[in-house]
Amino acid sequence: MSAEAAGSVTLAQAHRVWASIGLRSFGGPTAQIALMHRVLVVERSWLSDREFLDALGFCMLLPGPEAMQLATYAGWKFFGVPGGLAAGSWFVLPGAAVVLALSAIYATFGHVPWIAAAFAGIKATVLVLVVEAMLRIGRRALTKRRQVAVAAAALLALGLFSVPYPLVVLAAGLLGGWWSRPADADAAGARVREPISLAATGRTLAMGSVVWALPLLAVVARFGPKHVLSQLGWFFSKLAVVTFGGAYAVLGYMSQDVVARHGWLTAGQMLDGLGLAETTPGPLILVTEFVGFVAAHRAHPESAVAFGLMGAAVALWATFVPCFLWIFAGAPHLARLREWPRLQGALDSITSAVLGVMLSLALWFALHVLFKQVVVLRAGPAHLLVPRLASADPRSFALAAASALLLMRLRWSVHSVLALAATLSLLIDLLARSR
């Protein structure tokens, strides 16, 4: 972010921008990162491409939802802790309100077709945003052959062999550090003037941990350790600490435990929750709010709504407060770390790997948006997702093409195209049902 941009932005203006991003952040982490790049880098020039990609690589190393942490980091870069709280909260709260309302409707009435129809149109527009961002970011970030090679290797590792994401990032970082020249590293040591304050970082971690833990301990004190609310708090707190690799890695671990181990939801309910979170604004990991609401709602039918609200609140607090903590403790060190060539080489390589990961997720997203059926082809340790061509969804293709024209050629605003796509999708569904 340039000094001119930093000096010209007020906290009130930043609130409005982050609120706008939070209301439009559909489609999971890849789409949300694409939206933030469009707004923060392309439209407003608040961050440079280099700053954006450095922050993205840093956030992908942390446990929890990377898109929400990227928003928090960008807000922190403007106004410190108040800016980070504003950006992260606006990124989460609009979607949390929508998920809460839909969770209550779902728990009371079951699946609602018209909501699914409207969100199908939003998915088509989100797909275009993802493709647009991938093209723009890739042109700027992948300027060397070895960067392209790292991105391609990450794409193949995840897309064909399902290598755990943390291993992909670790390998990319080690390779990037090895590529950097030792002579450059020695010369750069003298340029690092300020030592990293481990004491300040320790104080941040301690204070943040207390803020995170106290409300959850109060729930345990009030209801006991065996109560569903206490169990939800403990489960999602563990999830926030031990799950690396982004939202999709978190969801794989969470879904299995929620259904098979704890029995809080059925497999069908878990799939419905994942679909709901995928098509609402905010982080994909907001599915934890759905799980919290439905689990507490089922456990206490005598006061279902009240306990559902408490379950949702516990899940949100346990999931997202640590995300602020990781950023506030780690963000002050990022600029200093980049002054060391070996670390800079590692971050550059990680950024390339992250782009490969984003492309892998973008392809996965495209297959599931444009086709109703996808099969898995296997050959030894490799596997490949292939769509059934007969299952192509004409509505999604048409809405995606229209969105591409409006966004990339006619330069319509994102929120206008999202609203139009949702309306058209709902009308098409209503016409189909009336026949």
N, C-alpha and C positions, 0 to 999 in steps of 0.2 A: 504494500500500500504506500503510495507516495505521500510525502509530507503535506502536499496541497490537499489531497483527498482527505487525509486524517484531520486536518484543521478545519475543513469545510463541513464536516458531518457532525451534527449535534446528536445527543442521545435520543431526543424525541424523534428525529428523522430515522435514526437507526432502528428504533422500535417499530416504526411503520414499515420499513423494508423487511425486517425479520418477521413481522406479522404476515406480510404478503407472501413471503417464502413459505412460512408454516402452513398457510391456507392452500398453497398450490403444490405441496410436496407429496405428490402421489407416486405410486409405482415402485416402492422399495428403494434400497440404497443407491443403486446405479442411476436411477432416474433422478433421485434427490441430489446427488452429486452433480449431475448434469444441469439441473436447475440452478444450483448455487453457482456453478461456473458461469452460466449465462448471465445471472444477475450481478454477481460480485466482480467478475473479471471482464466480461464483454460489455455489459450495459453501463455499469457504474465505475469501472476501473478502480474499485476499492482495493483489490489485490492484483498483483501481477500473476502471470501464469506460473512463474517460478515459485512464488510464495504459496499459491494455491496448491500446487503439486507437492511441495515440501510438506505442507500441513496435512495433505491427504495421506502421504506415505507415513507420516508420524501417527496419524489417527488409526490407520490400518494395523499398526503394531499393538494397539491397546485392546483390552477386553471390552466387549460391548458394541453398540451400534456405531459404526464409523461415521455415518452421515450426520448424526446428531452431534457427535464429538467434533466433527469438522465445523459445523455451525458454531458450536461453543468456542472453538479456537478462534474463528474469524471475529466473533464478537469480543472476545478477550483482547484481541490485537487492537481493536478500536479503543475500548474504555476499561481495560483490565477486568477485574472480577465482576463489576456491575454489568459491563457489556457482555461478558460471557454468560452470565445468568440470564440476561435479556434474550440473547440470541438462542441459547439452548432451550429456554422455556417456551419461547414463541415457536420453536421448531416442533416441540412436543405437544403443547397444550391444545391447539386447535384440533389436531388429530385425536388426542385423548378424549376431547369432548364428543367428537363424532363417534369414536369407538364405544364410548360409554353409552351413548344413546342407542346405537345399534345393538350393543350387547344386551341392553334391557329389553329392546324389542324382540331380539332373537330368543332370549330366555323365556319371554312371556308368550310369544306368538309363533316362534320357529322361523324358518327361512322365509325371507320376503323377496319375491321375484323382481319387483319393480326397482328395488335398490340395486340388485345384481345387474339389471339391464342398464341402468344409468352408469354404473361403474365400468361396464364393458366398453363404453365409448371413451371414458377417461383413459383406460388402458391403452387404447389405440393412439391417442395423442401422446401419452407418456413414452410409448415406443419411439415415436419420431424425435422427441426431446433427447432420448438416450442416444440414438444414432447421430443426431446433430452434434451432440457434445463429444462423442467418441471421435468423430472426424476432426473437430476443431482442436481438441486436446492432443490427439495423436499427431497432428501436423506440427504442433509446437514442441511436444515433449520428446518424440522419437526422431531425433535429428541425426543419430549415429547408428551405424549398422549393428553394433553390439547392443544398443538399447532396443532396437527392433527385435533382435534375437532373444533377448531376455523376455520381452513381452510375448513373443510367439511361444517360447518355452513355457511360460506361465499359463498361457491359454491351453496348450496341449496337456500340461500336467494336470490342470483342473478339469478340462473338458473331456479328455480321453481316459485319464487314469485316476481321477478323484484323489490326487495327492492332497493331504491336509494343507489347508491354506497357510498355517504358520510355518510349515516346512518350506513351502515355496518362497515365502518372504525371507526366511532365514538364509536359504541358499542364495537368493538374489543379493542380500546384504553382504554376505561373505564374499561373493564373487565381485561385487562392486568395490569392496574394500581392498581386495587383492589386486584389482586393476589399477588402483591409485598408486602413484609413484612414491616410494619412501622418502626421496629427496624433498618432494613437495610437502610431505607431512612434517618433516623436520623443520623446514622453513616456516611453516604456518604456526608452529608452536608459539613463536614470539608474538604473533599477532593477536592471540587470545589474551586480552588485557584483564578481564574481570573473571575471577574464579567463580565456579558454580557454587552457590550457597546451599550446601546440603542441609544445614540447620533450618533455613527458611523452608526448604522443601519438606523437611520432617515436620515442621509446625503446621504447614498446610495439610499434610496427610493426617496428622493427629486431630486437628480441628474438624476437618471434613469427615473423618471417621466417626467422631462423636455426634455430629449433626445427622449423619446417616443412621447410626445405631439407636439413638435415644427413642424416637417414635416407635421403632420396631420392638425395642425392649418393653416399652409401655404396653404394647399389644399383648406381649407374652405375660406381663404382670397382671393384666386385666382378665385375659381369657385362659391362661395356662398354656404350657408348651405343646400340648397335644391337640389344641384347637386348630381348625382349618386355617384361621387367619394367621396364627403363629407359624404353622407349617408353610404357608405361602410366603411369609416374610423370610423365613430361613432358606427356602428353596430358591427364591429369586435373588437373594443376597449372594448365595453361592454361585448362581448363574452369572451374576455381574462380575465376579472375580476370576472365575476359572475358564470362561469361554472366550477363546481368541478366534480370530478368523472372520469377523463380521457377522452380520445378522443371520445369514443363511447357515453358518456353522452353529450359531446359538440355537436356531430353531430345530435343527436336527437332534441335538441333545435334549432340548426341552420337550419336544413332542413325545419322544419315547418315554421319558420319565413321567410326564403328566398323565399319559394314558395307561401305560403298562405297570408302572411302579406304584403310583399314588392312586390311580383310579378316579381322579377328579373329574375327568371328561371322558366321553367315549371317543373312539377313533373318528366317527363321523362329525362329532362336535368340534374336535381339534382341526379337522380339515376345513370346516366351515369358518372357524376362527382365523385360520391362515388366509383363506380367501378374503375374508372381511378386512384383515389388516393389509393385505396386498393392494386393495382397491380404495383405501381411505388415505387421507393426507397424514403425514407424520412418519416416524420410523416404523419399519416393518415389525420391529420388536414390540410394538404396541399390542401385539397379540397377547403379551403377558397380562395386559389389562383385561382382555376378554377372558382369559383363563381364570384370573382372580375373581372376576364377577360371577362367571358361571359356576365355578367350584363352590364359592360361598353361598350362592343362590341355591344350589342343589342341596348343600349341607344343612340349610336352615329354611325349610319351606314355610315355617310359621312366621318368619320375618324376612322373606326372601329378598325383597328389594333393598332393605336396609343393610343386610349382610352382603348382598351383592355389591353395593356401593363401597362398603368397607373393604371387601376383597379386592376391588379394583384399585382403591387408594393404596393399599399395602403393596400390591404388585407394582404400581407406578413408582412409589417411593423407593422400594428396594432395587428396582431396575435402573432408574435414571439418576438418582443422586450420585452414585459412584462415577458416572460419566463426567459430571462436573469436576469431581475430585481428581480424576486422572489428568484432565486438561489443566486445571489450575496448578497442579503439582509439576507437570512436565513441560507445559508450554514455555515457561520462561527460559528453558535450556535449549530450545530448538535453534534459535539464531546463533547461539554460541557454538553449538555442535557443528553447524555448517561451516565454521571457520577452520575445521580440521579436514584436510583433503581426503583422508581415508574414510572418515565418517560421511563427508559429502559424497564421495564415490559410492558408499553403501546406500545412502538415501536416494541418489540418482538411480541406482540399479533397482532399489525397492519401488521407486516411482514407476519405472518401466514394467516391473512385475505387476504392480497394481493395475496398470492400464490393461495388461493381459487378462487379469482377473475380471475387470469391468467388462471387457469384451466377451468373456465367457458367460458372465451373468446376463449381458445384453442379448446374446444369442439364445440363451435359455428362455429369457423373457419373451423374445420375438416368437419362438416356437410355440409357447403356451398361449400367446395372445392371438396369433394368426391361424392356429390350427386347433381343432378340438381334440385330436388324438395324436399322441407322440409315442413311438415305440423305442426300445433300447436294443441296439445291435451290439453283440459282444464277440470278442475274439481274444481269448486269453485274458490278460489283465486289462485290456483296453475295452472301452464301451463308447458308443456314440448314439446320441439322441437324434432320431430321424422322424420327421412328421409324416403322417399318412396324408397323402395329397388329396384323397377323396374327402378328408375331414376339414379342408380349408374353409374358413369362416368368411364368406363374402362381405358381411357387415364390417368386420374388423379390417379387412383389406381396404374397403372403400373409405372408412373413417380415417385409417392411417394415411391413405393417399391424400385425402382432403386436408388433413392436419399438416402434412408435409408441405402442401402448396401454400396454405395460409401462414405457416410459421417461417418457412425457409425462403419463399418467394415474395409473398405479399407482406411479410413482416408484421403479422397480427401479434397482439400481446398473448402471452401464455394463458392467462386466466380467461380471455375471451374464447380462445380455441377450446380450452377444457370445457367451458360451459356449453359451447355449441355442440361439441362431440357428445357430451352426456345427454343433451336434449334430443339430438338426432337418434342416438342409440335407443333411448327410451321410446321415442315415437315409432321407430322401426319395430321394436318389440311389441308395442301395443297394437300396431297394425297386424302383425303376424298372429297375435292371439285372437283378434276379432274375426279372423277368417273362419 
